[in-house]
Amino acid sequence: MTSIIAHRGASNYAPENSFPAFELAYEMKADGIETDVQLTKDNIPVLFHDEGLQRILGVKGWITQFTLDELKQLDMGKSFHTEFAGTRIVTLEEFLIWIKDKPLILHLELKNNKIAHKNLEKITYQLIKQYQMLDRTYFSTFSDTSITRLASFDEISNIGWLTKRSRRDLLAYALSIGATAVHIKHTLLRQQLINEAMKNGIPVRVYTVNSTRLLNRCFSYKVNSIFTDVPNRAFAVRKALYRSFLS
């Protein structure tokens, strides 16, 4: 069965990469949560998508220019809706403590494609290992170099290459750089690609899938996972589709 992964949490309903979004995703019966990992100025891994702070935190500058203490002073909720005012940035460690006793898959996107965070892979890996969660953690990145670094850790077996660009050798290329799965933009979804991936035992996960039409298509193609901002809708569509298969 295709897994439903909440993209930055239930980010259609709460500030992305925040505890309200993560808690909603869990309540909406997502199978897992996807979130983004970057390093602060003092090398603390935090969950934040943009390299710049303006869109979410309302201040100019890059995340690498601020310490964790400075970032914790900023409000990441009020730009989404006033009811979330006071929401603070989440560290990876805080997230791991929250999720550890919940039956959820972790998908961590390492944001190394625009800013080359030194030691991001190692710091993230060590923290996941410390909390004994390597067996249910899936790493992904757009960066080929980051993929290769992740593959150098023997205990990391789930590495997804993120791509939004079409290429004939997409699956072969992903394997050549050390990935074990491909995470494709929904515009690249083709039945032929899924068939080839299944034949070769390569998981295909699709982002960002929100419309009922796309959800039905992904579930019908039996992709491994979908990343969605609306896990409640995805759960309802999957439930209805599999119920029709059984009837």
Salt bridges, closest charged atoms under 4 A:
GLU16 OE1 - ARG8 NH1 3.14
GLU16 OE2 - ARG55 NH2 2.78
ASP31 OD2 - ARG238 NH1 2.82
ASP36 OD2 - ARG8 NE 3.69
ASP50 OD1 - HIS49 ND1 2.65
ASP50 OD2 - ARG55 NE 2.66
GLU83 OE2 - HIS81 ND1 3.75
GLU94 OE1 - LYS72 NZ 3.06
ASP101 OD1 - LYS102 NZ 3.57
GLU109 OE2 - LYS111 NZ 3.38
GLU121 OE2 - ARG149 NH1 3.36
GLU155 OE2 - LYS129 NZ 2.91
ASP169 OD1 - ARG167 NE 2.66
ASP229 OD1 - HIS7 ND1 2.74
